[in-house]
Amino acid sequence: GQNIDQPTEMTATEGAIVQINCTYQTSGFNGLFWYQQHAGEAPTFLSYNVLDGLEEKGRFSSFLSRSKGYSYLLLKELQMKDSASYLCAVSFNKFYFGSGTKLNVKP
Amino acid sequence: ETGVTQSPTHLIKTRGQQVTLRCSSQSGHNTVSWYQQALGQGPQFIFQYYREEENGRGNFPPRFSGLQFPNYSSELNVNALELDDSALYLCASSLGDLGGQETQYFGPGTRLLVL
């Protein structure tokens, strides 16, 4: 595998900011992708990085540092509906996913 | 523009049986990838089809096979089902002409239970 690691579970408060980290031990991939998956549903695309740096898309931002083998997804102004699993994946045309981080947003 | 669709949504089979799962790709997409997702895990890559040819395979035995048709829809076939094959099977479509930087869009999945 690609040794993609994410925290198993996180809890945050509505309105707050949360950072979900993803570390990996691989190189030469085309891009790093973040997906959101609600229980029992398909993953939906959130953001991706090809180059190092920060990509911002509304309340969601993703950061990549290839030299450090590290990415994170930043969620701002948390809403209850953000309670879901967040998956990071490296792309070599095929996607290799981490096990996902389950985010619990509490009132 | 239609999204990715899969059928059936749920399926129950017994050990040793065979199953065929179907996927219609998003309009304009020529690549379909199949994934197996066990409960509490991330999706695991099974194989990918690009313009009707297999374009890579993950660590799955040969009893997992597939096809892609001229309209870019796809099938996943699993022979000699085992209990561990119980999972959510996801297909994802993409426009596979951009060297791996293209986003994959997932269908709703087929939940397979093997008894």
Interface residues (C-beta under 8 A of the other chain):
Chain A: I4 F29 N30 G31 F33 Y35 E41 A42 P43 T44 F45 Y48 V50 L87 A89 S91 F92 N93 K94 F95 Y96 F97 G98 S99 G100
Chain B: S33 Y35 G40 Q41 G42 P43 Q44 F45 Q48 N55 G56 G58 L90 A92 G96 G99 G100 Q101 T103 Q104 Y105 F106 G107 P108 G109
